[in-house]
Each structure stands twice: as structure tokens, then as C-alpha cells.
Amino acid sequence: MRPLLAEPGCTVGPDVQLRTLAEVIDHLGAGGQTGIIDGTEIRVRHPAAGRKGRNKIISGKNKQNAVKSMVVTDSEGRVLWCSPASPASCADITHTRQLGLVKLLADGPAVEILADAGYQGLGAQTDGRVVTPPHRKFEKDASDWYEEMHERQRKAHSSRRIRVEHGIAHLKNRRLPPATSAAAST
């Protein structure tokens, strides 16, 4: 038998446990920290025929049955919050809006949130608090200096937000400790 988690949430310090997205934004704002967000999909079995909402879990991105969660980490890659699973047919930006991140950033403390290109447009809705990779201006025969500048900016952004990928990998590869002999005998 595996032990159950005592309480949902993420413990970030003595007497500090983050349970909601609002608490995470307040925590990041109070510490002047940068947050990093990303969506992740988890493969699931296809629901039985005739079940309501059966097609909602089909991911348009990966063309497989999946559910989606949004993960928020700090700049060190420590997972601060993971959203409840929702159908994967929803885009990352839509899922973020449904979770209320835009409202929390507009009404809450000044927090910088790094995101990937799937969140393009949130910066304008949050007064620049969500930072996405630079848009590429598609020019015919763009000069070499322009291409080099764009590539440097894209790599700098990517290197700042790679920690969320590490946090997601940690979540997906996490293994619960084996049951103790006392717990197994009950």
C-alpha cells in the first residue's frame, strides 16, 4: 500500500504551503521572483464508446488521447503549482485564461512570468507581466544582423525558461517511495 499525501499543495518553506494559483502569484510577488509557466500533456486511455465528452481528450497537437495541466515553477525549477487536469483539446493560452492567471496578474503584485510561444498575446493582456519569445518579423531577404539578433533573443529567453521543463520532467518521472513493511502489513 502506498502512503497518501497529507495535504495538497507545495511546501516552499517552513509554514509556507502553496495550494492555489493566487497563493503562488502572491508568493512570487512578495519575494520579487520570476515565475515560469508551461502546459504539459499526459497520455490517457481512450474513454469507452458512448461516454459523454469522449472526443474532448484528443490532443490536436499530438493526435493522441491526453489531459492537460499547467505547471508553474520558480526560476530555479522548483514546482510551485500544478493545475488540475483538463481535456487536452484546449490550447495552452485558453487553459491559462480559464484558470484565471490573466486576472490574477492584472489585479495582483508585479510578477514576471516567462512562457513559451504558446502563450503569445498574454503579455498585452497582463501589462507585459507574461514574457514570451520575440516574434519573428518575416521579411524577404532579411539581413544577417537581423537574423542573428532574433536568434540571440530567442536563445536567451529559452535558456531562462528551461527550468520549467526540468520541473515538468521531475513531476512526470516522480516515483513514490516504496511502502514500508509496517504499512504493507495493514
Secondary structure by P-SEA (a helix, b strand, c coil): ccccccccccccccccccccaaaaaaaaaaacbbbbbbbbbbbbcccccccccccccccccccccbbbbbbbbccccccccccccccccccaaaaaaaaaaaaaaaaccbbbbbbccccccccccccccccccccccccccccaaaaaaaaaaaaaaaaaaaaaaaaaaaaaaccccccccccccc
